[in-house]
Amino acid sequence: MMPLPIALGGSELISWRLDQANYASTWDSGEGAYRVGGRWNGKGVRAVYCSVDPATAVLEVAVHKGFRALDTVPHMLTAAVITDTSGIHVVDPASVPNPNWLRPGIPGAGQQAFGDDLLRQHRFVAIPSAVSPHSWNLIFVASVAAGAYALKFQEAFALDTRLHPPSAH
C-alpha cells in the first residue's frame, strides 16, 4: 500500500528523493553536494536533499535534468522514514536573511554559508522549495542524522509520459 502522509492519517514522516538508478544505493551519501555544493551547502559538505512529498522530489530533479532525462534514463524513488522528528528545524521563511534565496536562481556564497550553519546546528533542516514555494525540502548530513532516519523502500520511477510528449514535426 502507498504510505499516507501524516496530514491524511499516516503515522510516519517520510522524506523522498529521486536519484539516477545507478546511484540509488548511495542515496544518503551526499556525494553530489559534497563535490559541487548545493543551494544550501558549500562544497565539502555531504548534504542530502530530500522533499517531504514525492512530487516535489520529482520537480527538484526535473528542474535540473528536464523531463526528457527522467523519461529516458532509469531513476529510483527513495522513501526514508524520519524516525526522530524532534531533530527537525523548520526554517521560517521570514528568518532567511535574503528573500531571494528562496526563489529560483544560482545560490550565492552567503546562502550556502547560511545552510552550512543550519546543517551544523540541526539533524534535519526543513526549508521551502525554490521550485515549488508551498512545498518543503528536508536536508540533512547522514553522519549528523545517523539513527534518526531509516530507509523505507526504493522503487523504479516511472515518469508520466505526458510530461515528455513526442515532438511535433
SULPE-V190214 format. One record per backbone hydrogen bond with DSSP energy under -1.0 kcal/mol. CO is the residue of the C=O (numbers start at 0). NH is the residue of the N-H. Records with the same first field share a line. If there is no record, write none. Layout:
CO=NH / NH
This chain:
4=7 / 9
5=8
12=81
14=79
15=50
16=77
18=75
19=22
20=23
22=25
23=26
25=28
29=33
30=34
31=35
32=36
33=43
40=37
41=44
44=46
47=139
49=137
50=15
52=56
53=57
54=58
55=59
56=60
57=61
58=62
60=63 / 64
61=65
65=69
66=70
67=71
68=72
73=20
74=156
75=18
76=154
77=16
78=151 / 152
79=14
80=82 / 149
83=86
84=87
86=123
88=125
91=94
92=95
97=100
98=101
99=102
107=111
108=112
109=113
110=114
111=115
112=116
113=117
114=118
115=119
116=120
117=121
123=88
124=138
125=90
126=136
131=134
134=128
135=51
136=126
137=49
138=124
139=47
140=143 / 144
144=147
147=83
149=80
152=78
154=76
159=162
160=163
